[in-house]
Amino acid sequence: MRIQESDGVSASRKHLVFAYYVTGHGFGHATRVVEVVRHLIAAGHDVHVVTGAPDFVFTSEIDSPRLFIRKVLLDCGAVQADALTVDRLASLEKYVETAVVPRTSILEAEINWLNSIKADLVVSDVVSVACRAAADAGIRSVCVTNFSWDFIYAEYVMAAGNHHRSIVWQIAEDYSHCEFLIRLPGYCPMPAFRDVIDIPLVVRRLHKSRNEVRKELSIGDDVKLVILNFGGQPSGWKLKEECLPLGWLCLVCGASDTQELPPNFIKLAKDAYTPDLIAASDCMLGKIGYGTVSEALAYKTPFVFVRRDYFNEEPFLRNMLEYYQCGVEMIRRDLLMGHWKPYLERAVSLRPCYEGGINGGEVAGHILQETAIGRNCASDKFSGARRLRDAIVLGYQLQRAPGRDLSIPEWYANAENELGLCTGSPTDQTSESNSLMSSCTEDFEILHGDLQGLSDTMSFLKSLAELDSIYDSGKNTEKRHMRERKAAAGLFNWEEEIFVARAPGRLDVMGGIADYSGSLVLQMPIREACHVAVQRNHPSKHRLWKHAQARQQTKGQGSTPVLQIVSYGSELSNRGPTFDMDLSDFMDGDKPISYEKAKKYFAQDPSQKWAAYVAGTILVLMTELGVRFNDSISMLVSSAVPEGKGVSSSASVEVASMFAAVAAHGLSIDPREIALLCQKVENHIVGAPCGVMDQMTSACGEANKLLAMICQPAEVVGLVEIPNHIRFWGIDSGIRHSVGGADYGSVRIGAFMGRKMIKSTASLILSSSLSSANGIIPDELEDNSVELLEAEASLDCLCNLSPHRYEAVYAKMLPDSMLGEAFLEKYVDHNDPVTVIDSKRSYGVRASARHPIYENFRVKAFKALLTSASSEEQLTALGELLYQCHYSYSACGLGSDGTDRLVRLVQEMQHTRSSRSEDGTFYGAKITGGGSGGTVCVIGRNCLRSSQQILEIQQRYKGATGYLPLIFEGSSPGAGKFGHLRICRRMSLNQVK
């Protein structure tokens, strides 16, 4: 059951008495209890709060004789070794001392007290013994929380020993006496509770506006402000002026009276009202807890957080933060060393999008009042299925390795939580170790470049470090990855430098196949990316695989330059994980071999044809720039861009490979030129007739912006900011897409045929006589004008022909289709250097030529609309352009059942009664890239309901097809913006010895 809104807690005819127990862990529980208690007292009831928190937490917000504070501590929560680390054993020992040993006396005292105040209802956040005491006193009880202590302590028991198991069992048994749970967003599995009611966030209200707070602090509105909020425990840290970017100020919560602060840090009073300060700040730096997360979300304040070790509610709250684009993770070392600048600057670029309710205190108060007077607020049935799910996840979470989070199962996050805390995309379910960035810098010295906070790059570096240990120890890895990991373990000389590049895939927002006809295109670099590590070594120092050594010995050669490549994920694509060749194989005498020979070379073994995308970059550098490679080269390729989904997996591999190779050899080539060189790899060595937009986006794109480019051949005209109210998603149809497929190539040939016919017709009109014998009317020739016809007779790109000229002069003369043989006989050639006409095949001409002409116009209109004022009409027009593009693809023969189904699902969602009556969520969708399957791009409003409905479309598609589609969401920097890393392995003491 879920309650979203309430009109407030109306005064009850009966005066009620509530006993409200608050756990002793931190202030966060007390501050959210204040909000519920405030509404109960406003409705005319007495509330007795049992707490160990300071009185001012309650009295600063509630000035009423109906509030009674009883200072008793009945549990201890989690004992912290420091602000960021929980001492698990000490927590259990303290709990035994606080709650287990005196349990009998606690129960007796609480039963007597509850009877003495004549409590109508016991409320707990989330003291377990209170539920048992209430049951023994014959009083109903309700818990209000996002986690329970049986879940938190269960993991501690795993670490401390099974002799502590009785603690968890007793806590869970106590909770089972509770009538139901009022569950807050960001919740953990809590199987002990029999029934559940979900409510919105419980958030403290604001007392002052942002302007009022800043005016009181004498801080201008243009000054960037961060609030340091670690629960009152930052006093042991050395704060330095250089921690902050130039011109920033920092508000410090909980600083000691004696602590001296730099001039750009401001000490706050101990009783400062933090919600006002958080809302007035540009971002917050602190540790994750319910209070900090709820207030960051409610007031859309980006939250730079540092993970806490062994506090098990954190992964669930972290998921919620990241889902609503409100969180940036900082590693602990950078916090303590004062390296805050990149995290803070990244935080203020976020666009938090939580739009859910923040009146949970009011809603909870209403439920508690209704329960106290005897009404049944929970469902009549016990939720057995829900409890079983929670129990399974509880066991799942207890499998965590030390210091490592397991991702929360997708089915759990989607099962009941209507906030939908995950996208369902497997690529978004990756979890990282608590100290991932820290371990990266411990494993490698970064001599050049910046990790930019990219978790996938940190994971890649971590996997590199693990290779060293595999090589040294010879230990086995997972069977599924054994071959590639073992091959990669012997790839690098760990005493030498390694160069790492990163290139993302792309989501084709507008433009698509019109790129080869010179269209304007709009492309977004996606979150998923490819990493390539490159090392060059003198042949005498190069680690060779055994078969490569044998090959050189057979040739009677000494040490000669070799290219060795390992590609991760080979098992997923049924291809060989390794490739190697002598670099001399790329030479024909003193010149590089031709691209045609290279294409045949890589086609010899289908299981290694993939290497053309990687090794092809070396040949293109040799051919186009005259580079000669005298050293051996090792390359490791690890791509998270899924293949065959229409999101440019091949371009990301090519761009990352070339960027890494260029960096390793000290070459200076700008990103645009690298993109053009990579297109040559794909066109001439791989043999796929793609345009250049994929490589350009991967090389030149920027996060959260659309790359605007005119493909003639590759003129970047700017980066278009995605407006805050607009969001793009990609949904994979599960139908494999390939630009090397026959459909894409035939449509491209048809477009170039159409261009040749248009040029020929324009030339004919110019040269023919003005007699009516040729069917040309003199007035028409005057209207067409000589200048226009001359331009059209030498038309280099179809997209340079306007739609109205196409319709007025050329549309009727283009045939629907034409046999290759007939075309070649009449026109000789279609003048496309990367495709070949099959004389026996019929090609669609009219639709293939018409598409890029109109698509170029649609993209221009789309770009202009993106920068216009925000309105429903703007979104509707943008969506309509996507729909027109989709159906134009279909007219060319590039549609598919799967992509058509996804577009229909978006339309059904768009035109539901609820979407029409409220602000819409989705506005358009289209097939992307080369078509014939792959991914659909969806445009919608950047709001919670859109994210919920994307998940609904995902599930409906699965129900219809049996395939759960991937969802592409988010963006990341292109290879040029990322640059490259130059790293060197740090040697351990054992390695030094």
DAHU-V317063 format. One record per residue. N is the residue number from 1. PHI is phi in radians with two decimals (none if undefined). Layout:
n phi
N PHI
N PHI
This chain:
n phi
1 none
2 -2.39
3 -1.93
4 -1.68
5 -2.30
6 -2.63
7 -1.49
8 2.00
9 -1.60
10 -1.26
11 -1.08
12 -1.52
13 -1.16
14 -1.82
15 -1.29
16 -1.99
17 -2.14
18 -1.97
19 -1.88
20 -2.00
21 -1.65
22 -2.13
23 -1.08
24 -1.45
25 -1.57
26 1.19
27 -1.56
28 -1.02
29 -1.18
30 -1.11
31 -1.20
32 -1.36
33 -1.09
34 -0.91
35 -1.17
36 -1.25
37 -1.06
38 -1.00
39 -1.27
40 -1.14
41 -1.18
42 -1.09
43 -1.48
44 1.70
45 -1.85
46 -1.59
47 -2.26
48 -1.79
49 -1.69
50 -1.80
51 -2.71
52 -1.87
53 -1.31
54 -1.05
55 -1.01
56 -1.09
57 -1.03
58 -1.66
59 -1.26
60 -1.20
61 -1.87
62 -2.22
63 -1.94
64 -2.67
65 -1.24
66 -1.48
67 -1.65
68 -2.16
69 -1.93
70 -2.00
71 -1.49
72 -2.39
73 -1.93
74 -1.85
75 -2.63
76 -2.09
77 1.18
78 -1.91
79 -1.43
80 -1.80
81 -1.21
82 -2.67
83 -1.08
84 -2.12
85 -2.27
86 -1.57
87 -1.58
88 -1.14
89 -1.13
90 -1.09
91 -1.09
92 -1.15
93 -1.11
94 -1.16
95 -1.14
96 -1.02
97 -1.14
98 -1.46
99 -2.13
100 -1.56
101 -1.02
102 -1.57
103 -0.98
104 -1.04
105 -1.20
106 -1.09
107 -1.07
108 -1.07
109 -1.13
110 -1.25
111 -1.09
112 -1.08
113 -1.14
114 -1.05
115 -1.21
116 -1.19
117 -1.58
118 0.95
119 -1.15
120 -1.52
121 -2.67
122 -1.77
123 -2.06
124 -2.30
125 -2.39
126 -2.29
127 -1.36
128 -1.19
129 -1.12
130 -1.10
131 -1.17
132 -1.21
133 -1.09
134 -1.09
135 -1.09
136 -1.18
137 -1.53
138 1.33
139 -2.05
140 -1.22
141 -2.42
142 -2.39
143 -1.84
144 -2.20
145 -2.97
146 -1.95
147 -2.63
148 -2.23
149 -1.28
150 -1.14
151 -1.18
152 -1.15
153 -1.29
154 -1.01
155 -1.23
156 -1.12
157 -1.08
158 -1.03
159 -1.50
160 -1.56
161 2.13
162 -1.20
163 -1.16
164 -1.67
165 -1.04
166 -1.06
167 -1.06
168 -1.14
169 -1.05
170 -1.17
171 -1.07
172 -1.10
173 -1.13
174 -1.10
175 -1.06
176 -1.13
177 -1.38
178 -1.24
179 -1.21
180 -2.83
181 -1.93
182 -1.59
183 -1.76
184 -1.62
185 -1.02
186 1.36
187 -1.36
188 -1.68
189 -1.15
190 -2.39
191 -1.22
192 -1.20
193 -1.49
194 -1.34
195 -2.57
196 -2.41
197 -2.17
198 -1.57
199 -2.28
200 -1.23
201 -1.04
202 -1.65
203 -2.34
204 -1.17
205 -1.29
206 -1.53
207 -1.74
208 -2.34
209 -1.36
210 -0.98
211 -1.11
212 -1.13
213 -1.11
214 -1.17
215 -1.14
216 -1.10
217 -1.55
218 1.02
219 -2.05
220 -1.19
221 -1.18
222 -1.52
223 -1.52
224 -1.28
225 -2.27
226 -2.08
227 -1.85
228 -1.61
229 -2.33
230 -1.98
231 1.16
232 1.37
233 -2.26
234 -1.68
235 -1.16
236 -1.42
237 -1.68
238 -1.60
239 -1.56
240 -2.15
241 -1.03
242 -1.34
243 -1.06
244 -1.73
245 -1.06
246 -1.01
247 1.57
248 -1.44
249 -2.20
250 -2.24
251 -1.60
252 -1.92
253 -1.51
254 1.31
255 -1.20
256 -1.26
257 -1.09
258 -1.61
259 -1.26
260 -1.60
261 -2.02
262 -1.09
263 -1.13
264 -1.64
265 -2.03
266 -2.09
267 -1.40
268 -1.68
269 -1.15
270 -1.10
271 -1.76
272 -1.03
273 -1.51
274 -1.16
275 -0.98
276 -1.08
277 -1.22
278 -1.09
279 -1.15
280 -1.51
281 -1.64
282 -1.44
283 -2.85
284 -2.17
285 -2.08
286 -3.03
287 -1.89
288 -1.33
289 -2.68
290 -1.04
291 -1.09
292 -1.16
293 -1.17
294 -1.11
295 -1.29
296 -1.10
297 -1.17
298 -1.07
299 -1.83
300 0.91
301 -1.81
302 -0.97
303 -2.07
304 -1.56
305 -2.05
306 -2.04
307 -1.17
308 -1.79
309 -1.31
310 1.19
311 -1.93
312 -1.40
313 -1.35
314 -1.08
315 -1.00
316 -1.28
317 -1.22
318 -1.10
319 -1.01
320 -1.14
321 -1.03
322 -1.21
323 -1.08
324 -1.60
325 0.94
326 -2.15
327 -2.26
328 -2.29
329 -1.53
330 -1.96
331 -1.36
332 -1.09
333 -1.03
334 -1.16
335 -1.09
336 -1.25
337 -1.45
338 1.45
339 -1.56
340 -1.68
341 -0.91
342 -1.11
343 -1.24
344 -1.15
345 -1.16
346 -1.21
347 -1.07
348 -1.26
349 -1.55
350 -1.26
351 -2.22
352 -0.97
353 -2.27
354 -1.24
355 -2.15
356 -1.32
357 -1.21
358 -2.24
359 -1.84
360 -1.08
361 -1.08
362 -1.14
363 -1.13
364 -1.08
365 -1.03
366 -1.10
367 -1.10
368 -1.14
369 -1.09
370 -1.11
371 -1.17
372 -1.14
373 -1.57
374 1.81
375 -1.40
376 -1.64
377 -1.51
378 -1.49
379 -1.23
380 -1.25
381 -1.67
382 -1.30
383 -1.53
384 -1.12
385 -1.11
386 -1.15
387 -1.16
388 -1.14
389 -1.02
390 -1.09
391 -1.14
392 -1.12
393 -1.17
394 -1.02
395 -1.12
396 -1.07
397 -1.14
398 -1.32
399 -1.45
400 -1.02
401 -1.29
402 -0.95
403 1.28
404 -2.35
405 -1.57
406 -1.57
407 -1.17
408 -1.28
409 -0.99
410 -1.02
411 -1.16
412 -1.28
413 -1.13
414 -1.68
415 -1.15
416 -2.20
417 -1.33
418 -1.26
419 -1.32
420 1.04
421 -1.50
422 -2.56
423 -1.51
424 1.45
425 -1.41
426 -0.96
427 -1.22
428 -1.56
429 -1.69
430 -1.16
431 -1.96
432 -2.13
433 -1.22
434 -1.03
435 -2.05
436 -1.11
437 -1.15
438 -1.06
439 -1.18
440 -1.06
441 -1.30
442 -1.32
443 -1.38
444 -2.28
445 -1.58
446 -1.56
447 -1.46
448 -2.67
449 1.74
450 -2.48
451 -1.15
452 0.98
453 1.23
454 -1.39
455 -1.15
456 -1.21
457 -1.20
458 -1.07
459 -1.12
460 -1.13
461 -1.11
462 -1.10
463 -1.15
464 -1.11
465 -1.09
466 -1.16
467 -1.10
468 -1.05
469 -1.23
470 -1.12
471 -1.15
472 -1.21
473 -1.66
474 1.20
475 -1.27
476 -1.34
477 -2.03
478 -0.96
479 -0.99
480 -1.10
481 -2.02
482 -1.08
483 -1.08
484 -1.21
485 -1.19
486 -1.14
487 -1.13
488 -1.19
489 -1.09
490 -1.73
491 -1.45
492 -1.95
493 -1.60
494 -1.28
495 -1.54
496 -1.90
497 -1.26
498 -2.17
499 -1.98
500 -2.16
501 -2.16
502 -2.36
503 -2.40
504 -1.47
505 -1.32
506 -2.50
507 -1.83
508 -1.36
509 -1.38
510 -2.62
511 2.07
512 0.86
513 -1.19
514 -1.27
515 -1.10
516 -1.28
517 -1.84
518 1.51
519 -1.30
520 -1.26
521 -2.26
522 -2.20
523 -2.28
524 -2.03
525 -1.17
526 -1.59
527 -1.22
528 -1.26
529 -2.56
530 -1.91
531 -1.96
532 -2.30
533 -1.87
534 -2.23
535 -2.37
536 -1.92
537 -2.45
538 -1.03
539 -0.88
540 -1.27
541 -1.83
542 -1.39
543 -1.37
544 -1.82
545 -1.17
546 -1.03
547 -1.21
548 -1.23
549 -1.06
550 -1.10
551 -1.12
552 -1.17
553 -1.14
554 -1.11
555 -1.34
556 1.20
557 -1.63
558 -1.44
559 -1.35
560 -2.10
561 -1.05
562 -2.26
563 -1.89
564 -2.14
565 -2.29
566 -2.11
567 -2.09
568 -1.28
569 1.43
570 -1.11
571 -1.11
572 -1.26
573 -2.04
574 0.96
575 -2.37
576 -1.20
577 -1.40
578 -2.25
579 -2.60
580 -2.58
581 -2.76
582 -1.31
583 -1.10
584 -1.14
585 -1.16
586 -1.48
587 -1.92
588 -2.12
589 1.28
590 -1.78
591 -2.17
592 -1.13
593 -1.16
594 -1.25
595 -1.11
596 -1.12
597 -1.13
598 -1.12
599 -1.04
600 -1.20
601 -1.03
602 -1.33
603 -1.44
604 -1.05
605 -2.12
606 -0.97
607 -1.27
608 -2.08
609 -1.09
610 -1.00
611 -1.12
612 -1.06
613 -1.16
614 -1.66
615 -1.15
616 -1.03
617 -1.13
618 -1.17
619 -1.13
620 -1.12
621 -1.10
622 -1.16
623 -1.32
624 -1.47
625 -2.04
626 1.24
627 -1.26
628 -2.08
629 -1.86
630 -1.69
631 -1.76
632 -1.28
633 -2.25
634 -1.98
635 -2.35
636 -2.03
637 -1.99
638 -2.38
639 -2.05
640 -1.75
641 -1.47
642 -1.14
643 -1.42
644 1.27
645 -1.83
646 1.33
647 -2.07
648 1.13
649 -1.08
650 -1.20
651 -1.10
652 -1.12
653 -1.16
654 -1.07
655 -1.18
656 -1.10
657 -1.11
658 -1.25
659 -1.03
660 -1.19
661 -1.14
662 -1.08
663 -1.13
664 -1.12
665 -1.84
666 1.18
667 -1.50
668 -2.06
669 -2.33
670 -1.31
671 -0.98
672 -1.08
673 -1.15
674 -1.09
675 -1.07
676 -1.14
677 -1.16
678 -1.17
679 -1.08
680 -1.12
681 -1.00
682 -1.27
683 -1.21
684 -1.79
685 -1.77
686 -1.32
687 1.62
688 -1.79
689 -1.45
690 -1.46
691 -1.38
692 -1.84
693 -1.14
694 -1.10
695 -1.16
696 -1.13
697 -1.15
698 -1.11
699 -1.54
700 -1.96
701 -1.23
702 -2.31
703 -1.08
704 1.08
705 -2.39
706 -1.67
707 -1.39
708 -1.74
709 -2.52
710 -1.67
711 -1.49
712 -2.36
713 -1.54
714 -2.79
715 -1.78
716 -1.29
717 -1.82
718 2.56
719 -2.01
720 -1.76
721 -1.10
722 -1.41
723 -1.00
724 -1.02
725 -1.56
726 -2.01
727 -2.45
728 -2.02
729 -2.22
730 -2.01
731 -2.15
732 -1.42
733 -1.40
734 1.47
735 -1.66
736 -1.15
737 -1.90
738 -2.59
739 -1.23
740 -1.50
741 -1.29
742 -1.16
743 -1.10
744 -1.05
745 -1.09
746 -1.22
747 -1.19
748 -1.10
749 -1.08
750 -1.05
751 -1.15
752 -1.25
753 -1.06
754 -1.05
755 -1.07
756 -1.10
757 -1.17
758 -1.12
759 -1.06
760 -1.15
761 -1.14
762 -1.07
763 -1.12
764 -1.12
765 -1.10
766 -1.15
767 -1.57
768 -1.32
769 -1.24
770 -1.55
771 -1.34
772 -1.26
773 -1.12
774 -1.57
775 1.38
776 -1.89
777 -1.60
778 -0.91
779 -1.03
780 -1.13
781 -1.11
782 -1.12
783 -1.14
784 -1.22
785 1.16
786 -1.12
787 -1.06
788 -1.10
789 -1.14
790 -1.11
791 -1.12
792 -1.30
793 -1.25
794 -2.01
795 -1.04
796 -1.53
797 -2.38
798 -1.01
799 -1.22
800 -1.45
801 -1.69
802 -1.33
803 -0.99
804 -1.21
805 -1.21
806 -1.06
807 -1.21
808 -1.25
809 -2.07
810 -2.00
811 -1.01
812 -1.28
813 -1.51
814 -1.43
815 -1.33
816 -1.02
817 -2.64
818 -2.69
819 -1.25
820 -0.94
821 -1.08
822 -1.13
823 -1.11
824 -1.10
825 -1.15
826 -1.53
827 -2.00
828 1.29
829 -2.64
830 -1.74
831 1.05
832 -2.01
833 -1.27
834 -2.00
835 -2.27
836 -2.22
837 -1.35
838 -1.54
839 -1.10
840 -1.60
841 -1.84
842 -1.66
843 -2.06
844 -1.23
845 -1.94
846 -1.07
847 -1.15
848 -1.17
849 -1.40
850 -1.16
851 -0.98
852 -1.16
853 -1.12
854 -1.35
855 -1.13
856 -1.03
857 -1.14
858 -1.09
859 -1.16
860 -1.06
861 -1.14
862 -1.08
863 -1.09
864 -1.15
865 -1.15
866 -1.04
867 -1.66
868 -1.48
869 -1.12
870 -1.21
871 -2.86
872 -1.10
873 -1.13
874 -1.05
875 -1.13
876 -1.09
877 -1.16
878 -1.06
879 -1.13
880 -1.08
881 -1.11
882 -1.13
883 -1.06
884 -1.05
885 -1.07
886 -1.04
887 -1.27
888 -1.19
889 -1.00
890 -1.08
891 -1.08
892 -1.39
893 1.60
894 -1.87
895 -1.48
896 -2.75
897 -1.04
898 -1.14
899 -1.20
900 -1.11
901 -1.11
902 -1.10
903 -1.12
904 -1.12
905 -1.09
906 -1.10
907 -1.14
908 -1.07
909 -1.17
910 -1.11
911 -1.77
912 -1.15
913 -1.05
914 -1.16
915 -1.20
916 -1.29
917 -1.43
918 -2.00
919 -1.08
920 -1.17
921 -1.95
922 -1.91
923 -2.30
924 -3.10
925 -2.76
926 -2.72
927 -1.19
928 -2.15
929 1.00
930 -1.44
931 1.28
932 0.97
933 2.02
934 1.36
935 -1.95
936 -1.80
937 -1.64
938 -2.09
939 -1.94
940 -2.73
941 -1.36
942 -1.40
943 -2.61
944 -1.06
945 -1.12
946 -1.09
947 -1.12
948 -1.09
949 -1.30
950 -1.06
951 -1.14
952 -1.14
953 -1.07
954 -0.98
955 -1.23
956 -1.17
957 -1.13
958 -1.09
959 -1.08
960 -1.47
961 -2.04
962 1.48
963 -1.91
964 -1.55
965 -1.25
966 -1.25
967 -2.04
968 -1.75
969 -2.52
970 1.76
971 -2.51
972 -2.70
973 -1.23
974 -1.25
975 -1.08
976 -1.14
977 -1.22
978 -1.26
979 1.33
980 -2.56
981 -1.84
982 -1.98
983 -2.19
984 -2.38
985 -1.18
986 -1.41
987 -1.53
988 -1.34
989 -1.05
990 -1.12
991 -1.21
992 -1.13
993 -1.14
